[in-house]
Amino acid sequence: MKIDLRDIAILIIVRFDSIDRLENALMVIEYLNNHFNTNIYVWEISAHNNHVFSRLISPEVKYEFHQDYDPILHRTKYINDMVMAVKEQYIAVWDADVIVPIDQVVQTVKHLREGYEIVYPYKNYFYDTSYTIKRIYFENRDINVFSFMSSFMKEMYPPNPVGGVFFANRQSYIDSGMEQELFYGWGVEDGERFNRWNVQKRRMIQVKGAIYHLSHARGVNSFISTDHDSIAKRRLLFSTDKGI
């Protein structure tokens, strides 16, 4: 029986620059559909719609295509647009390459319903699966393979990662300022968001446990492309640290 999460809007943004990313998104959506009775919203952002992805996902998924010729994905802007487009009481901003264990999702939603404004469904451990372990999961769909083989995985962004996925009370998230749209392209926005919520003293908690990132090739939307961009992003991050 699926777990009832009908008061949650799971928001996923996809832009496919490799077959890896397409496979990962399909696996994440399948995982969510198999275990949760919820609302999955997926926006595909690309210059041209080839209709491949939309034909492969379940009709239960609320899918939209948004044409955008910019090779850099302005993810913060699209997250804000998605949040304003949904009406559910709670949201989960979920990367298309991330798997969260079922019990951690359940505990996360329990905290939200009890009154927490922001809940991360993991704490400390954000693992990159590796291609080998990812393939094992693809073959058997057994999420336990991740925890069993986590010692063979690389930790991402230690010691306190805050990317990948977060859950929030939708109105509290809006009141907090949502995403900082000055962050353009990949990188640092997760830390800025987390720091800003701490400065604002939002009621926030992290659930014990790890999450798992399905490995993929890294294109222009998976790294900070220039030193100038890196400096600008860190200035934004540090301004939040100071409460500006």
Sequence and secondary structure as in RCSB ss.txt:
>XXXX:A:sequence
MKIDLRDIAILIIVRFDSIDRLENALMVIEYLNNHFNTNIYVWEISAHNNHVFSRLISPEVKYEFHQDYDPILHR
TKYINDMVMAVKEQYIAVWDADVIVPIDQVVQTVKHLREGYEIVYPYKNYFYDTSYTIKRIYFENRDINVFSFMS
SFMKEMYPPNPVGGVFFANRQSYIDSGMEQELFYGWGVEDGERFNRWNVQKRRMIQVKGAIYHLSHARGVNSFIS
TDHDSIAKRRLLFSTDKGI
>XXXX:A:secstr
  EEEEEEEEEEEE  SSHHHHHHHHHHHHHHHHHEEEEEEEEEEESS  SHHHHHS TTSEEEEEE   SS  H
HHHHHHHHHH   SEEEEE TTEE  HHHHHHHHHHHHTT SEEES BEEEEE  HHHHHHHHHH  THHHHHTG
GGSEE S SS   SEEEEEHHHHHHTT   TT  SSSSHHHHHHHHHHHTT  EEE SEEEEE      GGGS  
 HHHHHHHHHHHHHHHTT 
